[in-house]
Amino acid sequence: MVYLENIGRYFIMLREVFSRITKWPMLKKLILKDIDDLIFGSLGIIIFISFFIGGVVSIQTALNISNPLIPKYLVGFTTRQSVILEFAPTFTSIIMAGKVGSYITSSIGTMRVTEQIDALEVMGINSLNYLVLPKIVALMLYPFVIAIAMYMGILGGWMAAVFGGYSTNEQFIHGLQIDFNTFHVIYAFAKTLVFAFLLATIPSFYGYYMKGGALEVGKASTSSFVWTSVAIIIANYVLTQLLLG
């Protein structure tokens, strides 16, 4: 019953987020700040993780190709498919649920504890629109992060394969090019936009509706990470079935 109640409150929150829009000059400042905090502030960890994940996928693929009849270009092919279809959009989003989600929950939760949200309401400002909408808009740039994650993952795979002696440069690049399907990239970016919406709204929900003091802020951040990750995994399954099934 608690979960159903939370789902109902979540959709009520979404309705309020898109009503009584904050004036554009203030909204613009909030959006630019959130772009800096949520998008640019996450690039470092995403680049680092994507590079090494791509390298690991490449090495594991090469080590499992023990039959000499299996062409070596499959290392590049498998790395490309794994990174574009799953590792870049989904694995990165779960990492972002920890980094970005915890930041959003803790920042809004702290405002709730210190009664700053109550002060916004007293001033006649729609606090949900003021706090959540800029984050939704900022995270619509999330595909930009995923594009970089794809590039770095494939680059990491190429470096691991070529410099590790698992494949030649020509074989790996041939594997990257063979049977390339543009729709796979469209599919990855489409589900990335859904993940971005979940990353912006679920942590905001847990931060906005939390009760208690500083200890509860930490608990709310943990809950937001868990349920954002669960929502991303479920959405990934549903979208994969709809778009690729």
Salt bridges, closest charged atoms under 4 A:
ASP34 OD2 - LYS135 NZ 3.76
ASP37 OD2 - LYS33 NZ 2.79
GLU86 OE2 - LYS191 NZ 2.95
ASP118 OD1 - ARG112 NH1 3.38
